[in-house]
Amino acid sequence: MGKVIWAPSALDDIDAIAKYIARDSVYRASLFVSRIIEATDRLREFPMSGRVIPEIGEQSCREILYVSYRIMYRVEGNNVWITGVVHGARDW
């Protein structure tokens, strides 16, 4: 079982998304953050469970889809680095 490590850039992404959602509902913003984090919990035991990021095509670069968002991560040994959270409509 490895560790899930959040890169500062991914935390910045979540913060920006939460601030945007909070303009309408602080509760929904908090719920969004909780659910994004919960979506990554399985990566401790199943780091390869996300799909390969199509734009990159490397086995170690993967993503989990949560609603309209892409939670991107990189597998390094036993650890998983969450590298970004972006809206699926964004031209990445």
N, C-alpha and C positions, 0 to 999 in steps of 0.2 A: 504494500500500500504506500503510495507516494503522497506528496504534498501538492496542494493547489495554491499557486502563488499569483497574486494579482499585481500586474505591472502598474506603475503610476499612471500610464497613459489610459489603461482600461478603467481605472478608478475615476480618472478625469471624465471619460466618456459617460460613465454611469451618473456622475454628479451633474453633468450638463443635461442629460436626458431627464433626470429627476427634477431639476430646476424648471425645465420646460413643462413637464407634467404638473408640477406644483402650482403653476399659474392658474390652473383650473381646479386642482384638488391635491392638497397636501397628503391626504390619506392614500390616494391612488399612486402618488409618487413614492411613498414609503412601501406600498405593496409591490410596486414594480421592482424596486431595489431588492426587496426580500426574495422575490420570485426569480430574479436573475441569478442571485447568489445560490438559491436552491437548485437551479437548473445545472449548476456546475458541480454540485456535491458528488454526483456519481463518478466524476473524473478521478477521484482518489483511488477507486478500485478498478475503473474501466476507462483508462486514459484514451484509448483508441476508439471509444464509442461514438464520437462525433464523426461527421463526414469530412473527407479531405476538402480543403478550400479549393474550389474549381479554378480560381484565378492563379493559384500558386502551383497546385498539382504535386506537392511533396507530402509524403505519408506522415511526416511529423507536424505538419501545419493543418489543423483541423478546426471545425466550428460546430457549435450547437445552435440550432435555430430555436428561438423563443419568440412566439407571436410574430412580430414584424422585424425582429432584431437578430443579428448574427453575433454570437459570442465566439470570438476567434481566440484560438489558443495554439501553443506549440508544446509538443512533448519532448522533454529532455531527460533521458534516463527514466527515473521513477517519478520525476516531477512534471507538473503541468503548469505552464506559464500562461495565464489569461492575458492576451495582448491588446484586445480591443473589443468594444461593443458598438456596433454600428447599425443603423437602420437599413433594412434590406433594399429599400428603394434608392439608397445613396449609391452613386457611381463610384465604386471603390477601386 
